[in-house]
């Protein structure tokens, strides 16, 4: 979904509120994907990976990330 343009949001209170809620939701999504992305550098360059393989890669990284949280593992320095 795309937020309303600034001109439209200035006039209509509902559109302004939608834009505000949209920004909050986008922030949550960016934080959710940002944490595993910082730990697994392979996620920075995914443009050449076919979608079915990319889905499995993301699922594996998120699973490993969550296991790390559960076990209290902190990421080490990048070699």
HTML snippet that shows the backbone in 3Dmol.js (N, CA, C, O; Angstrom):
<script src="https://3Dmol.org/build/3Dmol-min.js"></script>
<div id="view" style="width:600px;height:400px;position:relative"></div>
<script>
const pdb = `
ATOM      1  N   UNK A   1       0.838  -1.169   0.000  1.00  0.00           N
ATOM      2  CA  UNK A   1       0.000   0.000   0.000  1.00  0.00           C
ATOM      3  C   UNK A   1       0.887   1.237   0.000  1.00  0.00           C
ATOM      4  O   UNK A   1       2.000   1.232   0.526  1.00  0.00           O
ATOM      5  N   UNK A   2       0.378   2.261  -0.586  1.00  0.00           N
ATOM      6  CA  UNK A   2       1.114   3.513  -0.709  1.00  0.00           C
ATOM      7  C   UNK A   2       0.422   4.597   0.104  1.00  0.00           C
ATOM      8  O   UNK A   2      -0.805   4.693   0.090  1.00  0.00           O
ATOM      9  N   UNK A   3       1.193   5.411   0.811  1.00  0.00           N
ATOM     10  CA  UNK A   3       0.556   6.511   1.542  1.00  0.00           C
ATOM     11  C   UNK A   3       0.023   7.566   0.582  1.00  0.00           C
ATOM     12  O   UNK A   3       0.428   7.639  -0.578  1.00  0.00           O
ATOM     13  N   UNK A   4      -0.885   8.371   1.087  1.00  0.00           N
ATOM     14  CA  UNK A   4      -1.420   9.471   0.279  1.00  0.00           C
ATOM     15  C   UNK A   4      -0.346  10.532   0.095  1.00  0.00           C
ATOM     16  O   UNK A   4       0.547  10.692   0.928  1.00  0.00           O
ATOM     17  N   UNK A   5      -0.453  11.244  -1.001  1.00  0.00           N
ATOM     18  CA  UNK A   5       0.487  12.341  -1.231  1.00  0.00           C
ATOM     19  C   UNK A   5       0.269  13.416  -0.181  1.00  0.00           C
ATOM     20  O   UNK A   5      -0.815  13.545   0.388  1.00  0.00           O
ATOM     21  N   UNK A   6       1.306  14.173   0.059  1.00  0.00           N
ATOM     22  CA  UNK A   6       1.270  15.179   1.122  1.00  0.00           C
ATOM     23  C   UNK A   6       0.146  16.190   0.916  1.00  0.00           C
ATOM     24  O   UNK A   6      -0.506  16.588   1.882  1.00  0.00           O
ATOM     25  N   UNK A   7      -0.088  16.609  -0.316  1.00  0.00           N
ATOM     26  CA  UNK A   7      -1.147  17.591  -0.589  1.00  0.00           C
ATOM     27  C   UNK A   7      -2.518  17.058  -0.183  1.00  0.00           C
ATOM     28  O   UNK A   7      -3.309  17.778   0.428  1.00  0.00           O
ATOM     29  N   UNK A   8      -2.799  15.806  -0.517  1.00  0.00           N
ATOM     30  CA  UNK A   8      -4.092  15.209  -0.178  1.00  0.00           C
ATOM     31  C   UNK A   8      -4.226  15.031   1.329  1.00  0.00           C
ATOM     32  O   UNK A   8      -5.308  15.217   1.885  1.00  0.00           O
ATOM     33  N   UNK A   9      -3.135  14.673   1.985  1.00  0.00           N
ATOM     34  CA  UNK A   9      -3.176  14.425   3.426  1.00  0.00           C
ATOM     35  C   UNK A   9      -3.367  15.714   4.220  1.00  0.00           C
ATOM     36  O   UNK A   9      -3.926  15.689   5.316  1.00  0.00           O
ATOM     37  N   UNK A  10      -2.916  16.817   3.686  1.00  0.00           N
ATOM     38  CA  UNK A  10      -3.096  18.091   4.388  1.00  0.00           C
ATOM     39  C   UNK A  10      -4.569  18.456   4.500  1.00  0.00           C
ATOM     40  O   UNK A  10      -5.004  19.009   5.510  1.00  0.00           O
ATOM     41  N   UNK A  11      -5.323  18.148   3.471  1.00  0.00           N
ATOM     42  CA  UNK A  11      -6.729  18.553   3.406  1.00  0.00           C
ATOM     43  C   UNK A  11      -7.630  17.604   4.189  1.00  0.00           C
ATOM     44  O   UNK A  11      -8.534  18.048   4.897  1.00  0.00           O
ATOM     45  N   UNK A  12      -7.393  16.325   4.069  1.00  0.00           N
ATOM     46  CA  UNK A  12      -8.303  15.317   4.629  1.00  0.00           C
ATOM     47  C   UNK A  12      -7.704  14.704   5.898  1.00  0.00           C
ATOM     48  O   UNK A  12      -6.623  14.116   5.859  1.00  0.00           O
ATOM     49  N   UNK A  13      -8.404  14.844   7.006  1.00  0.00           N
ATOM     50  CA  UNK A  13      -7.939  14.330   8.298  1.00  0.00           C
ATOM     51  C   UNK A  13      -7.789  12.808   8.268  1.00  0.00           C
ATOM     52  O   UNK A  13      -6.853  12.266   8.857  1.00  0.00           O
ATOM     53  N   UNK A  14      -8.704  12.117   7.584  1.00  0.00           N
ATOM     54  CA  UNK A  14      -8.629  10.649   7.513  1.00  0.00           C
ATOM     55  C   UNK A  14      -7.388  10.195   6.745  1.00  0.00           C
ATOM     56  O   UNK A  14      -6.744   9.212   7.114  1.00  0.00           O
ATOM     57  N   UNK A  15      -7.065  10.910   5.690  1.00  0.00           N
ATOM     58  CA  UNK A  15      -5.872  10.559   4.914  1.00  0.00           C
ATOM     59  C   UNK A  15      -4.604  10.831   5.721  1.00  0.00           C
ATOM     60  O   UNK A  15      -3.633  10.079   5.632  1.00  0.00           O
ATOM     61  N   UNK A  16      -4.616  11.892   6.495  1.00  0.00           N
ATOM     62  CA  UNK A  16      -3.472  12.216   7.345  1.00  0.00           C
ATOM     63  C   UNK A  16      -3.275  11.112   8.394  1.00  0.00           C
ATOM     64  O   UNK A  16      -2.153  10.686   8.664  1.00  0.00           O
ATOM     65  N   UNK A  17      -4.389  10.663   8.972  1.00  0.00           N
ATOM     66  CA  UNK A  17      -4.301   9.586   9.966  1.00  0.00           C
ATOM     67  C   UNK A  17      -3.824   8.284   9.322  1.00  0.00           C
ATOM     68  O   UNK A  17      -3.014   7.556   9.895  1.00  0.00           O
ATOM     69  N   UNK A  18      -4.340   8.002   8.120  1.00  0.00           N
ATOM     70  CA  UNK A  18      -3.888   6.805   7.402  1.00  0.00           C
ATOM     71  C   UNK A  18      -2.376   6.856   7.195  1.00  0.00           C
ATOM     72  O   UNK A  18      -1.682   5.868   7.432  1.00  0.00           O
ATOM     73  N   UNK A  19      -1.870   7.999   6.754  1.00  0.00           N
ATOM     74  CA  UNK A  19      -0.432   8.137   6.524  1.00  0.00           C
ATOM     75  C   UNK A  19       0.365   7.910   7.805  1.00  0.00           C
ATOM     76  O   UNK A  19       1.433   7.298   7.780  1.00  0.00           O
ATOM     77  N   UNK A  20      -0.158   8.402   8.919  1.00  0.00           N
ATOM     78  CA  UNK A  20       0.526   8.228  10.202  1.00  0.00           C
ATOM     79  C   UNK A  20       0.572   6.747  10.590  1.00  0.00           C
ATOM     80  O   UNK A  20       1.617   6.242  11.000  1.00  0.00           O
ATOM     81  N   UNK A  21      -0.556   6.061  10.460  1.00  0.00           N
ATOM     82  CA  UNK A  21      -0.610   4.633  10.794  1.00  0.00           C
ATOM     83  C   UNK A  21       0.233   3.812   9.818  1.00  0.00           C
ATOM     84  O   UNK A  21       0.873   2.836  10.209  1.00  0.00           O
ATOM     85  N   UNK A  22       0.226   4.210   8.562  1.00  0.00           N
ATOM     86  CA  UNK A  22       1.033   3.536   7.540  1.00  0.00           C
ATOM     87  C   UNK A  22       2.516   3.638   7.904  1.00  0.00           C
ATOM     88  O   UNK A  22       3.253   2.658   7.795  1.00  0.00           O
ATOM     89  N   UNK A  23       2.946   4.808   8.330  1.00  0.00           N
ATOM     90  CA  UNK A  23       4.345   5.011   8.712  1.00  0.00           C
ATOM     91  C   UNK A  23       4.716   4.144   9.913  1.00  0.00           C
ATOM     92  O   UNK A  23       5.811   3.584   9.956  1.00  0.00           O
ATOM     93  N   UNK A  24       3.817   4.029  10.886  1.00  0.00           N
ATOM     94  CA  UNK A  24       4.071   3.176  12.055  1.00  0.00           C
ATOM     95  C   UNK A  24       4.235   1.715  11.638  1.00  0.00           C
ATOM     96  O   UNK A  24       5.160   1.031  12.076  1.00  0.00           O
ATOM     97  N   UNK A  25       3.321   1.250  10.783  1.00  0.00           N
ATOM     98  CA  UNK A  25       3.372  -0.143  10.336  1.00  0.00           C
ATOM     99  C   UNK A  25       4.655  -0.410   9.548  1.00  0.00           C
ATOM    100  O   UNK A  25       5.293  -1.449   9.716  1.00  0.00           O
ATOM    101  N   UNK A  26       5.016   0.526   8.702  1.00  0.00           N
ATOM    102  CA  UNK A  26       6.234   0.352   7.909  1.00  0.00           C
ATOM    103  C   UNK A  26       7.463   0.293   8.814  1.00  0.00           C
ATOM    104  O   UNK A  26       8.393  -0.472   8.558  1.00  0.00           O
ATOM    105  N   UNK A  27       7.462   1.091   9.853  1.00  0.00           N
ATOM    106  CA  UNK A  27       8.567   1.096  10.800  1.00  0.00           C
ATOM    107  C   UNK A  27       8.707  -0.265  11.481  1.00  0.00           C
ATOM    108  O   UNK A  27       9.819  -0.765  11.651  1.00  0.00           O
ATOM    109  N   UNK A  28       7.588  -0.859  11.865  1.00  0.00           N
ATOM    110  CA  UNK A  28       7.609  -2.181  12.503  1.00  0.00           C
ATOM    111  C   UNK A  28       8.180  -3.217  11.540  1.00  0.00           C
ATOM    112  O   UNK A  28       9.014  -4.038  11.922  1.00  0.00           O
ATOM    113  N   UNK A  29       7.728  -3.173  10.294  1.00  0.00           N
ATOM    114  CA  UNK A  29       8.206  -4.132   9.293  1.00  0.00           C
ATOM    115  C   UNK A  29       9.706  -3.962   9.068  1.00  0.00           C
ATOM    116  O   UNK A  29      10.439  -4.949   9.007  1.00  0.00           O
ATOM    117  N   UNK A  30      10.162  -2.726   8.947  1.00  0.00           N
ATOM    118  CA  UNK A  30      11.591  -2.481   8.721  1.00  0.00           C
ATOM    119  C   UNK A  30      12.435  -2.968   9.892  1.00  0.00           C
ATOM    120  O   UNK A  30      13.516  -3.522   9.688  1.00  0.00           O
ATOM    121  N   UNK A  31      11.956  -2.768  11.113  1.00  0.00           N
ATOM    122  CA  UNK A  31      12.694  -3.254  12.282  1.00  0.00           C
ATOM    123  C   UNK A  31      12.695  -4.777  12.328  1.00  0.00           C
ATOM    124  O   UNK A  31      13.702  -5.392  12.678  1.00  0.00           O
ATOM    125  N   UNK A  32      11.560  -5.384  11.975  1.00  0.00           N
ATOM    126  CA  UNK A  32      11.443  -6.837  12.005  1.00  0.00           C
ATOM    127  C   UNK A  32      12.426  -7.486  11.045  1.00  0.00           C
ATOM    128  O   UNK A  32      13.065  -8.479  11.394  1.00  0.00           O
ATOM    129  N   UNK A  33      12.558  -6.943   9.846  1.00  0.00           N
ATOM    130  CA  UNK A  33      13.482  -7.517   8.873  1.00  0.00           C
ATOM    131  C   UNK A  33      14.907  -7.012   9.074  1.00  0.00           C
ATOM    132  O   UNK A  33      15.856  -7.662   8.635  1.00  0.00           O
ATOM    133  N   UNK A  34      15.070  -5.881   9.721  1.00  0.00           N
ATOM    134  CA  UNK A  34      16.398  -5.313   9.910  1.00  0.00           C
ATOM    135  C   UNK A  34      17.266  -6.104  10.864  1.00  0.00           C
ATOM    136  O   UNK A  34      18.472  -6.219  10.648  1.00  0.00           O
ATOM    137  N   UNK A  35      16.679  -6.651  11.913  1.00  0.00           N
ATOM    138  CA  UNK A  35      17.466  -7.377  12.913  1.00  0.00           C
ATOM    139  C   UNK A  35      18.119  -8.631  12.322  1.00  0.00           C
ATOM    140  O   UNK A  35      19.333  -8.786  12.458  1.00  0.00           O
ATOM    141  N   UNK A  36      17.374  -9.530  11.675  1.00  0.00           N
ATOM    142  CA  UNK A  36      18.038 -10.683  11.050  1.00  0.00           C
ATOM    143  C   UNK A  36      18.992 -10.263   9.928  1.00  0.00           C
ATOM    144  O   UNK A  36      20.014 -10.910   9.698  1.00  0.00           O
ATOM    145  N   UNK A  37      18.653  -9.193   9.245  1.00  0.00           N
ATOM    146  CA  UNK A  37      19.495  -8.735   8.140  1.00  0.00           C
ATOM    147  C   UNK A  37      20.871  -8.300   8.651  1.00  0.00           C
ATOM    148  O   UNK A  37      21.879  -8.516   7.979  1.00  0.00           O
ATOM    149  N   UNK A  38      20.912  -7.693   9.825  1.00  0.00           N
ATOM    150  CA  UNK A  38      22.195  -7.284  10.402  1.00  0.00           C
ATOM    151  C   UNK A  38      23.039  -8.497  10.800  1.00  0.00           C
ATOM    152  O   UNK A  38      24.268  -8.434  10.770  1.00  0.00           O
ATOM    153  N   UNK A  39      22.390  -9.589  11.168  1.00  0.00           N
ATOM    154  CA  UNK A  39      23.129 -10.780  11.599  1.00  0.00           C
ATOM    155  C   UNK A  39      23.540 -11.649  10.414  1.00  0.00           C
ATOM    156  O   UNK A  39      24.603 -12.270  10.442  1.00  0.00           O
ATOM    157  N   UNK A  40      22.716 -11.698   9.384  1.00  0.00           N
ATOM    158  CA  UNK A  40      22.979 -12.565   8.232  1.00  0.00           C
ATOM    159  C   UNK A  40      23.193 -11.703   6.993  1.00  0.00           C
ATOM    160  O   UNK A  40      22.238 -11.274   6.347  1.00  0.00           O
ATOM    161  N   UNK A  41      24.445 -11.460   6.677  1.00  0.00           N
ATOM    162  CA  UNK A  41      24.793 -10.552   5.589  1.00  0.00           C
ATOM    163  C   UNK A  41      24.314 -11.043   4.231  1.00  0.00           C
ATOM    164  O   UNK A  41      24.198 -10.249   3.298  1.00  0.00           O
ATOM    165  N   UNK A  42      24.037 -12.323   4.104  1.00  0.00           N
ATOM    166  CA  UNK A  42      23.545 -12.853   2.829  1.00  0.00           C
ATOM    167  C   UNK A  42      22.224 -12.183   2.437  1.00  0.00           C
ATOM    168  O   UNK A  42      21.880 -12.147   1.256  1.00  0.00           O
ATOM    169  N   UNK A  43      21.494 -11.662   3.399  1.00  0.00           N
ATOM    170  CA  UNK A  43      20.208 -11.026   3.118  1.00  0.00           C
ATOM    171  C   UNK A  43      20.352  -9.643   2.493  1.00  0.00           C
ATOM    172  O   UNK A  43      19.361  -9.062   2.050  1.00  0.00           O
ATOM    173  N   UNK A  44      21.568  -9.109   2.449  1.00  0.00           N
ATOM    174  CA  UNK A  44      21.761  -7.793   1.839  1.00  0.00           C
ATOM    175  C   UNK A  44      21.749  -7.843   0.318  1.00  0.00           C
ATOM    176  O   UNK A  44      21.435  -6.839  -0.322  1.00  0.00           O
ATOM    177  N   UNK A  45      22.079  -8.975  -0.271  1.00  0.00           N
ATOM    178  CA  UNK A  45      22.149  -9.063  -1.722  1.00  0.00           C
ATOM    179  C   UNK A  45      21.308 -10.242  -2.202  1.00  0.00           C
ATOM    180  O   UNK A  45      21.838 -11.294  -2.560  1.00  0.00           O
ATOM    181  N   UNK A  46      20.008 -10.052  -2.204  1.00  0.00           N
ATOM    182  CA  UNK A  46      19.096 -11.140  -2.557  1.00  0.00           C
ATOM    183  C   UNK A  46      18.487 -10.972  -3.942  1.00  0.00           C
ATOM    184  O   UNK A  46      17.609 -11.746  -4.324  1.00  0.00           O
ATOM    185  N   UNK A  47      18.933  -9.983  -4.695  1.00  0.00           N
ATOM    186  CA  UNK A  47      18.303  -9.690  -5.985  1.00  0.00           C
ATOM    187  C   UNK A  47      18.521 -10.786  -7.013  1.00  0.00           C
ATOM    188  O   UNK A  47      17.738 -10.904  -7.955  1.00  0.00           O
ATOM    189  N   UNK A  48      19.560 -11.588  -6.859  1.00  0.00           N
ATOM    190  CA  UNK A  48      19.855 -12.626  -7.854  1.00  0.00           C
ATOM    191  C   UNK A  48      19.335 -14.000  -7.462  1.00  0.00           C
ATOM    192  O   UNK A  48      19.576 -14.980  -8.166  1.00  0.00           O
ATOM    193  N   UNK A  49      18.635 -14.077  -6.365  1.00  0.00           N
ATOM    194  CA  UNK A  49      18.122 -15.360  -5.888  1.00  0.00           C
ATOM    195  C   UNK A  49      16.688 -15.528  -6.363  1.00  0.00           C
ATOM    196  O   UNK A  49      15.874 -14.610  -6.260  1.00  0.00           O
ATOM    197  N   UNK A  50      16.392 -16.710  -6.884  1.00  0.00           N
ATOM    198  CA  UNK A  50      15.038 -16.993  -7.364  1.00  0.00           C
ATOM    199  C   UNK A  50      14.070 -17.007  -6.183  1.00  0.00           C
ATOM    200  O   UNK A  50      14.434 -17.443  -5.090  1.00  0.00           O
ATOM    201  N   UNK A  51      12.835 -16.532  -6.394  1.00  0.00           N
ATOM    202  CA  UNK A  51      11.871 -16.412  -5.285  1.00  0.00           C
ATOM    203  C   UNK A  51      11.684 -17.658  -4.422  1.00  0.00           C
ATOM    204  O   UNK A  51      11.664 -17.531  -3.198  1.00  0.00           O
ATOM    205  N   UNK A  52      11.545 -18.874  -5.002  1.00  0.00           N
ATOM    206  CA  UNK A  52      11.376 -20.035  -4.104  1.00  0.00           C
ATOM    207  C   UNK A  52      12.589 -20.256  -3.192  1.00  0.00           C
ATOM    208  O   UNK A  52      12.435 -20.588  -2.016  1.00  0.00           O
ATOM    209  N   UNK A  53      13.791 -20.071  -3.739  1.00  0.00           N
ATOM    210  CA  UNK A  53      14.998 -20.228  -2.926  1.00  0.00           C
ATOM    211  C   UNK A  53      15.121 -19.088  -1.916  1.00  0.00           C
ATOM    212  O   UNK A  53      15.573 -19.291  -0.790  1.00  0.00           O
ATOM    213  N   UNK A  54      14.720 -17.905  -2.327  1.00  0.00           N
ATOM    214  CA  UNK A  54      14.781 -16.746  -1.440  1.00  0.00           C
ATOM    215  C   UNK A  54      13.866 -16.939  -0.236  1.00  0.00           C
ATOM    216  O   UNK A  54      14.230 -16.598   0.890  1.00  0.00           O
ATOM    217  N   UNK A  55      12.684 -17.484  -0.476  1.00  0.00           N
ATOM    218  CA  UNK A  55      11.761 -17.738   0.630  1.00  0.00           C
ATOM    219  C   UNK A  55      12.393 -18.690   1.639  1.00  0.00           C
ATOM    220  O   UNK A  55      12.320 -18.455   2.845  1.00  0.00           O
ATOM    221  N   UNK A  56      13.012 -19.760   1.153  1.00  0.00           N
ATOM    222  CA  UNK A  56      13.653 -20.720   2.057  1.00  0.00           C
ATOM    223  C   UNK A  56      14.823 -20.084   2.800  1.00  0.00           C
ATOM    224  O   UNK A  56      15.032 -20.352   3.983  1.00  0.00           O
ATOM    225  N   UNK A  57      15.586 -19.239   2.103  1.00  0.00           N
ATOM    226  CA  UNK A  57      16.713 -18.561   2.732  1.00  0.00           C
ATOM    227  C   UNK A  57      16.240 -17.652   3.863  1.00  0.00           C
ATOM    228  O   UNK A  57      16.811 -17.658   4.954  1.00  0.00           O
ATOM    229  N   UNK A  58      15.197 -16.875   3.598  1.00  0.00           N
ATOM    230  CA  UNK A  58      14.668 -15.969   4.622  1.00  0.00           C
ATOM    231  C   UNK A  58      14.130 -16.758   5.809  1.00  0.00           C
ATOM    232  O   UNK A  58      14.380 -16.406   6.962  1.00  0.00           O
ATOM    233  N   UNK A  59      13.390 -17.825   5.523  1.00  0.00           N
ATOM    234  CA  UNK A  59      12.853 -18.649   6.610  1.00  0.00           C
ATOM    235  C   UNK A  59      13.980 -19.236   7.458  1.00  0.00           C
ATOM    236  O   UNK A  59      13.884 -19.254   8.685  1.00  0.00           O
ATOM    237  N   UNK A  60      15.050 -19.716   6.813  1.00  0.00           N
ATOM    238  CA  UNK A  60      16.175 -20.296   7.547  1.00  0.00           C
ATOM    239  C   UNK A  60      16.867 -19.241   8.412  1.00  0.00           C
ATOM    240  O   UNK A  60      17.200 -19.504   9.568  1.00  0.00           O
ATOM    241  N   UNK A  61      17.081 -18.055   7.854  1.00  0.00           N
ATOM    242  CA  UNK A  61      17.742 -16.989   8.613  1.00  0.00           C
ATOM    243  C   UNK A  61      16.899 -16.550   9.805  1.00  0.00           C
ATOM    244  O   UNK A  61      17.426 -16.333  10.896  1.00  0.00           O
ATOM    245  N   UNK A  62      15.599 -16.419   9.597  1.00  0.00           N
ATOM    246  CA  UNK A  62      14.720 -16.008  10.699  1.00  0.00           C
ATOM    247  C   UNK A  62      14.670 -17.095  11.770  1.00  0.00           C
ATOM    248  O   UNK A  62      14.664 -16.794  12.964  1.00  0.00           O
ATOM    249  N   UNK A  63      14.635 -18.355  11.345  1.00  0.00           N
ATOM    250  CA  UNK A  63      14.640 -19.459  12.304  1.00  0.00           C
ATOM    251  C   UNK A  63      15.925 -19.443  13.131  1.00  0.00           C
ATOM    252  O   UNK A  63      15.879 -19.541  14.357  1.00  0.00           O
ATOM    253  N   UNK A  64      17.067 -19.321  12.462  1.00  0.00           N
ATOM    254  CA  UNK A  64      18.342 -19.266  13.182  1.00  0.00           C
ATOM    255  C   UNK A  64      18.423 -18.040  14.086  1.00  0.00           C
ATOM    256  O   UNK A  64      18.956 -18.111  15.193  1.00  0.00           O
ATOM    257  N   UNK A  65      17.899 -16.935  13.617  1.00  0.00           N
ATOM    258  CA  UNK A  65      17.881 -15.711  14.424  1.00  0.00           C
ATOM    259  C   UNK A  65      17.071 -15.930  15.705  1.00  0.00           C
ATOM    260  O   UNK A  65      17.512 -15.566  16.795  1.00  0.00           O
ATOM    261  N   UNK A  66      15.885 -16.526  15.564  1.00  0.00           N
ATOM    262  CA  UNK A  66      15.025 -16.773  16.731  1.00  0.00           C
ATOM    263  C   UNK A  66      15.642 -17.786  17.687  1.00  0.00           C
ATOM    264  O   UNK A  66      15.526 -17.641  18.904  1.00  0.00           O
ATOM    265  N   UNK A  67      16.296 -18.810  17.146  1.00  0.00           N
ATOM    266  CA  UNK A  67      16.989 -19.779  18.003  1.00  0.00           C
ATOM    267  C   UNK A  67      18.094 -19.072  18.783  1.00  0.00           C
ATOM    268  O   UNK A  67      18.295 -19.331  19.969  1.00  0.00           O
ATOM    269  N   UNK A  68      18.809 -18.177  18.099  1.00  0.00           N
ATOM    270  CA  UNK A  68      19.859 -17.407  18.770  1.00  0.00           C
ATOM    271  C   UNK A  68      19.315 -16.578  19.915  1.00  0.00           C
ATOM    272  O   UNK A  68      19.929 -16.504  20.980  1.00  0.00           O
ATOM    273  N   UNK A  69      18.161 -15.949  19.701  1.00  0.00           N
ATOM    274  CA  UNK A  69      17.528 -15.171  20.774  1.00  0.00           C
ATOM    275  C   UNK A  69      17.158 -16.093  21.936  1.00  0.00           C
ATOM    276  O   UNK A  69      17.416 -15.773  23.096  1.00  0.00           O
ATOM    277  N   UNK A  70      16.553 -17.237  21.617  1.00  0.00           N
ATOM    278  CA  UNK A  70      16.119 -18.188  22.637  1.00  0.00           C
ATOM    279  C   UNK A  70      17.302 -18.680  23.472  1.00  0.00           C
ATOM    280  O   UNK A  70      17.189 -18.829  24.689  1.00  0.00           O
ATOM    281  N   UNK A  71      18.434 -18.931  22.815  1.00  0.00           N
ATOM    282  CA  UNK A  71      19.616 -19.445  23.511  1.00  0.00           C
ATOM    283  C   UNK A  71      20.491 -18.342  24.099  1.00  0.00           C
ATOM    284  O   UNK A  71      21.472 -18.626  24.787  1.00  0.00           O
ATOM    285  N   UNK A  72      20.145 -17.102  23.832  1.00  0.00           N
ATOM    286  CA  UNK A  72      20.922 -15.985  24.357  1.00  0.00           C
ATOM    287  C   UNK A  72      22.239 -15.762  23.632  1.00  0.00           C
ATOM    288  O   UNK A  72      23.177 -15.201  24.199  1.00  0.00           O
ATOM    289  N   UNK A  73      22.314 -16.199  22.381  1.00  0.00           N
ATOM    290  CA  UNK A  73      23.539 -16.040  21.595  1.00  0.00           C
ATOM    291  C   UNK A  73      23.596 -14.629  21.033  1.00  0.00           C
ATOM    292  O   UNK A  73      22.644 -14.149  20.419  1.00  0.00           O
ATOM    293  N   UNK A  74      24.720 -13.981  21.254  1.00  0.00           N
ATOM    294  CA  UNK A  74      24.911 -12.635  20.700  1.00  0.00           C
ATOM    295  C   UNK A  74      25.788 -12.749  19.460  1.00  0.00           C
ATOM    296  O   UNK A  74      26.714 -13.559  19.418  1.00  0.00           O
ATOM    297  N   UNK A  75      25.494 -11.941  18.461  1.00  0.00           N
ATOM    298  CA  UNK A  75      26.325 -12.017  17.255  1.00  0.00           C
ATOM    299  C   UNK A  75      27.747 -11.554  17.545  1.00  0.00           C
ATOM    300  O   UNK A  75      27.967 -10.574  18.258  1.00  0.00           O
ATOM    301  N   UNK A  76      28.701 -12.275  16.982  1.00  0.00           N
ATOM    302  CA  UNK A  76      30.101 -11.914  17.163  1.00  0.00           C
ATOM    303  C   UNK A  76      30.556 -10.943  16.092  1.00  0.00           C
ATOM    304  O   UNK A  76      29.770 -10.546  15.232  1.00  0.00           O
ATOM    305  N   UNK A  77      31.821 -10.561  16.141  1.00  0.00           N
ATOM    306  CA  UNK A  77      32.341  -9.653  15.118  1.00  0.00           C
ATOM    307  C   UNK A  77      32.348 -10.323  13.753  1.00  0.00           C
ATOM    308  O   UNK A  77      32.506 -11.538  13.638  1.00  0.00           O
ATOM    309  N   UNK A  78      32.176  -9.520  12.742  1.00  0.00           N
ATOM    310  CA  UNK A  78      32.153 -10.037  11.373  1.00  0.00           C
ATOM    311  C   UNK A  78      33.587 -10.238  10.916  1.00  0.00           C
ATOM    312  O   UNK A  78      34.417  -9.334  11.012  1.00  0.00           O
ATOM    313  N   UNK A  79      33.867 -11.435  10.419  1.00  0.00           N
ATOM    314  CA  UNK A  79      35.236 -11.757   9.984  1.00  0.00           C
ATOM    315  C   UNK A  79      35.494 -11.278   8.583  1.00  0.00           C
ATOM    316  O   UNK A  79      36.592 -11.465   8.059  1.00  0.00           O
TER     317      UNK A  79
END
`;
const viewer = $3Dmol.createViewer("view");
viewer.addModel(pdb, "pdb");
viewer.setStyle({}, {cartoon: {color: "spectrum"}});
viewer.zoomTo();
viewer.render();
</script>
